Amino acid sequence: MTYNPDLLDKAKRHPEKQKNPDRPAGRKPDWIRVPAPQGKVYAETKEIVRRQKLTTVCEEAGCPNIGECWQQKHATFMIMGEVCTRACAFCNVATGRPDELDKLEPLRVGVATKQMGLKHVVVTSVDRDDLGDGGADHFVKTIQAIRMKSPETTVEILPGDFRGNQSDWDTVINARPDVFNHNLETVPRLYPTIRPGARYFRSLRLLQRVKELDPLSFTKSGLMVGLGETKEEVGQVMDDMRAAGIDFITIGQYLQPTPKHAPVMHWWTPEEFEQLTRMAKNKGFLMVSATPLTRSSHHAGDDFAKLKAAREAQLAKQAAE
C-alpha cells in the first residue's frame, strides 16, 4: 500500500479520538528538540521508500528521529498497510478498517533493504485484528524475502500480540528473526486508558514464549514514560521483563502527537533517564537504552552489535566461573 497524503488530516487519521477534549501539550523542554529533516542521503532514503511503495513507522508515528535515521539510510518498515485496527491513546498511526494485504509487499521490503544497503533492518506492523492469523504469515514472508534479497542483513521485528494466539506467535518466532521486539509501552495500571486493545501479561507472555522456543534468541521491549507512571511502577515492569528473560530494554519520553491524544503528564529529565538506566542495569538487562529521544528502532543496528557482544561476554564469564 502506498503512503496516503490524505491521512495527514488528523481527523481522518483518528476519527475515534475526535470526541476527546483538546489537551495541548505545551512547550517542549530544550532536551526534546531536534533539527528538521534534511540532507542528500535523507532525500535518497525517502526516494527509495516512495519508489518501492512502502510505509515506514518513521513517518506514520511521527518519530522525532526521522531526520537522523534517514540521513544514515536507516528506516523502520511498517508492513500490512498504514491503517491499524486498534486505537491506542498514544499512537499517531491511522486507525480504521484496513485494506487487503498486499502480497508483493514482502518482496518490496526485501528489495528496499538491498537497495539501501542495510546491515540491520527493523520491520514493524500495524495491528491487523481483522485477519485470521493477525498477519503472522505475512511477517514470515517478509523475513524470508529480506533474507533472500539481502542475506547478510540481520532482521529485527516488532510485531503486535496477534491477539494472544500462541499458534500465530510460534509461526513468527520459528522464522528466527535475529531480534524479537515487542513493546509493553506502559505500566499495567495505565493499560485500560493508554493501550485498551492489549493486555499487559499477554504481551509479557509473548516475549517469554520466544525464549521458551529458542533460549539464545534476543528479545527486546520498550516503555514510554510521561503518561502518569511512577518510578516504582517502571521498576516493577523491569522486574517483570527480567522474569520473562528480556535482554534489551528501551525507554523514551512520550510525545503527544495531537491535542486529541493522551496528554504528557510529566517531562522526564535527562538526569531521571540516567537513574532509569542505572536501575535497569542493576536488574541485569544485557542492554539498556534510556534517553528522552530513545525509540525502539533508534540506533537498532549499532545496538544489535553491542547486544551480541554483551551476550558473548556474559557467556564467557559464566564459562569461567
C-alpha positions in Angstrom: 0.0 0.0 0.0 1.3 3.4 -0.8 1.6 6.3 1.6 -1.7 8.3 1.6 -1.3 12.1 1.9 -5.0 12.3 2.9 -4.2 10.6 6.1 -2.3 13.7 7.2 -5.7 15.1 8.0 -5.7 14.3 11.8 -9.5 13.9 11.9 -9.3 11.2 9.2 -6.4 9.5 10.9 -8.0 9.3 14.3 -11.8 9.5 14.0 -12.3 7.7 17.3 -10.4 10.5 19.1 -12.4 13.5 17.8 -14.8 13.3 20.8 -11.9 13.9 23.2 -11.3 17.4 24.5 -8.3 19.2 23.3 -5.3 18.8 25.7 -2.5 20.9 24.3 1.0 19.6 25.1 2.5 22.9 25.8 6.1 23.9 25.1 8.6 21.0 24.9 11.8 21.1 27.0 15.0 22.0 25.3 16.3 18.5 25.5 13.5 17.2 23.3 14.1 19.5 20.4 15.6 18.0 17.2 16.7 19.5 13.8 14.2 19.4 10.9 14.9 16.5 8.5 17.2 17.4 5.6 20.2 16.4 3.6 21.1 14.4 0.4 21.0 11.0 2.0 17.7 11.7 3.7 16.2 12.6 0.3 17.7 9.4 -1.2 16.2 7.2 1.6 12.8 8.9 1.1 13.0 8.3 -2.7 13.7 4.5 -2.2 10.7 4.3 0.3 8.5 6.0 -2.2 9.7 4.1 -5.2 9.1 0.7 -3.5 5.6 2.0 -2.3 6.4 1.2 1.3 5.2 2.6 4.6 7.5 3.5 7.4 6.7 3.9 11.1 9.2 6.8 11.0 6.6 8.8 9.1 3.4 7.3 10.3 4.2 7.5 14.0 5.8 11.0 13.6 9.2 9.8 15.1 11.4 12.7 16.2 14.5 10.8 15.0 13.5 10.5 11.3 16.0 13.1 10.1 18.9 11.4 11.9 18.0 7.9 10.9 17.1 8.6 7.2 20.3 10.6 6.8 22.1 7.4 7.8 19.9 5.3 5.5 18.1 3.7 8.4 14.4 3.1 8.1 11.9 1.0 10.0 9.4 -0.6 7.6 5.8 -0.8 8.7 4.1 -3.7 6.9 0.4 -4.7 6.4 -0.7 -1.2 5.4 -0.9 2.1 7.1 -4.2 1.7 9.0 -4.4 -0.1 12.4 -7.4 -1.9 13.8 -6.6 -0.6 17.3 -6.8 2.9 18.7 -4.1 3.3 21.4 -4.3 6.6 23.1 -0.6 7.4 22.4 -0.2 6.3 18.8 -0.2 8.5 15.7 -0.7 5.7 13.2 -4.1 6.0 11.5 -6.9 3.8 12.8 -9.9 2.3 10.9 -10.6 -0.5 8.5 -7.5 -1.6 6.6 -7.3 -2.7 3.0 -6.5 -6.3 2.0 -2.9 -7.4 2.4 -0.5 -6.5 -0.4 1.0 -9.8 -1.4 4.0 -8.2 -3.1 4.9 -6.1 -0.1 7.3 -8.6 1.5 9.3 -8.7 -1.8 9.4 -4.9 -2.0 10.7 -4.7 1.6 13.5 -7.2 0.7 14.4 -5.1 -2.4 14.4 -1.9 -0.5 16.6 -3.5 2.2 19.1 -4.4 -0.5 19.0 -1.0 -2.3 19.6 0.8 1.0 22.5 -1.4 1.9 21.1 -2.1 5.4 23.2 -4.2 7.6 20.3 -4.4 10.1 16.7 -3.9 9.3 13.7 -3.3 11.6 10.2 -4.4 10.5 7.1 -3.5 12.5 3.4 -3.5 11.6 0.0 -2.2 12.3 -2.3 -4.5 14.3 -4.4 -6.5 12.0 -7.1 -8.0 14.2 -9.2 -8.3 11.0 -7.0 -11.2 9.8 -7.4 -14.8 10.8 -3.7 -15.1 11.8 -3.2 -11.4 12.7 -0.7 -11.2 9.8 1.7 -13.8 11.1 2.2 -15.4 7.7 2.9 -12.0 6.2 5.6 -11.4 8.8 7.2 -14.7 8.0 7.2 -14.0 4.2 8.7 -10.6 4.9 11.6 -12.1 6.9 12.1 -14.7 4.2 12.2 -12.0 1.4 14.7 -9.9 3.3 17.0 -12.9 3.7 16.6 -13.9 0.0 17.4 -10.4 -1.3 19.9 -9.3 1.3 21.2 -12.4 3.1 23.9 -10.5 5.1 21.3 -8.3 6.7 20.2 -9.1 10.3 16.5 -8.8 10.9 14.7 -7.3 13.9 10.9 -7.5 14.1 8.4 -5.5 16.2 5.1 -7.3 15.8 1.8 -6.9 17.7 0.5 -9.5 20.1 -1.6 -11.5 17.5 -4.5 -11.4 19.9 -2.7 -13.8 22.2 -2.9 -16.7 19.7 0.1 -18.9 20.6 0.0 -20.7 17.2 0.5 -17.4 15.5 3.2 -16.5 17.9 5.1 -19.7 17.2 4.7 -19.2 13.4 6.6 -15.9 13.6 9.1 -17.0 16.3 10.0 -20.1 14.2 11.1 -17.8 11.4 14.0 -17.0 13.7 14.4 -13.2 13.4 17.7 -12.0 14.9 15.8 -9.8 17.4 12.2 -10.3 18.5 10.9 -7.0 19.9 7.5 -6.3 21.3 6.9 -3.2 23.4 5.0 -3.3 26.7 4.7 0.5 26.2 3.5 1.5 29.7 2.8 0.2 33.2 -0.1 -2.2 33.9 -2.2 0.4 35.7 -2.4 2.6 32.6 -3.3 -0.1 30.1 -7.1 0.4 30.2 -6.8 4.1 29.1 -3.5 4.0 27.1 -3.4 0.6 25.5 -7.0 -0.7 25.7 -6.8 -3.2 22.9 -3.8 -5.0 24.5 -3.2 -6.9 27.7 -0.1 -6.4 29.8 0.5 -10.0 30.8 -0.4 -11.2 27.2 2.5 -9.1 25.8 4.8 -10.3 28.6 3.9 -13.9 27.9 4.6 -13.4 24.1 8.2 -12.4 24.9 8.6 -15.2 27.4 7.4 -17.7 24.7 10.2 -16.5 22.4 12.7 -17.6 25.0 10.9 -21.0 25.5 11.3 -21.9 21.8 14.8 -20.5 21.5 16.6 -19.6 24.8 19.5 -18.0 22.9 17.3 -15.7 20.9 17.5 -11.9 21.6 14.3 -10.3 23.0 13.7 -6.6 23.4 10.9 -4.5 24.8 10.2 -0.8 25.3 8.4 1.7 27.5 7.3 5.3 27.2 7.4 7.5 30.2 5.5 10.7 30.8 2.0 9.2 30.8 1.5 9.3 34.6 3.5 6.3 35.7 5.7 6.3 38.8 9.3 5.4 39.1 8.3 2.5 41.3 5.9 1.2 38.6 8.6 1.4 36.0 10.9 -0.6 38.3 8.2 -3.3 38.6 7.9 -3.5 34.9 11.6 -4.0 34.6 11.4 -6.9 37.1 8.6 -8.5 35.1 10.7 -8.1 31.9 13.7 -9.8 33.5 11.5 -12.6 34.8 10.4 -13.2 31.2 14.1 -13.2 30.1 14.0 -10.0 28.1 17.6 -9.0 27.1 17.2 -5.4 26.0 15.0 -2.6 27.3 14.4 0.8 25.7 12.8 3.7 27.5 11.9 7.1 25.9 9.8 10.2 26.6 6.2 10.1 25.4 5.4 12.9 22.9 1.8 13.8 22.4 1.0 13.6 18.6 -2.1 15.8 18.6 -4.2 17.6 21.3 -6.7 14.7 21.0 -4.2 12.1 22.2 -3.2 11.3 25.8 -1.5 14.3 27.3 2.1 14.4 28.6 1.8 14.2 32.3 5.5 14.7 33.1 8.6 15.6 31.1 11.3 13.2 32.5 14.7 15.0 32.6 17.9 13.6 31.3 19.0 13.1 34.9 15.9 10.9 35.6 16.7 8.9 32.5 20.2 8.3 33.8 18.6 7.0 37.0 16.4 4.6 35.0 19.5 3.4 33.1 21.3 2.6 36.3 18.2 0.9 37.7 17.8 -1.3 34.6 21.5 -2.3 34.5 21.3 -3.3 38.1 18.4 -5.6 37.3 20.5 -7.5 34.8 19.5 -6.4 31.3 22.1 -7.1 28.7 21.4 -3.8 27.0 19.7 -0.6 28.2 18.8 2.5 26.1 17.1 5.2 28.1 17.1 8.8 26.9 14.3 11.3 26.2 14.5 10.6 22.4 15.1 6.8 22.6 12.7 4.9 20.4 12.5 1.1 19.8 14.4 1.1 16.5 16.7 4.1 17.1 20.3 3.0 16.6 19.0 -0.6 16.3 21.9 -1.8 14.1 24.6 -0.4 16.4 22.7 -1.7 19.4 22.4 -5.2 18.0 26.2 -5.4 17.6 26.5 -4.3 21.3 23.9 -6.8 22.3 25.8 -9.6 20.7 29.0 -8.5 22.3 27.3 -8.3 25.7 25.9 -11.9 25.3 29.4 -13.2 24.4 30.9 -11.5 27.4 28.1 -12.9 29.6 28.7 -16.5 28.3 32.4 -16.2 28.7 32.0 -15.0 32.3 29.7 -17.9 33.1 32.1 -20.4 31.5 35.0 -19.1 33.6 33.1 -19.4 36.9 
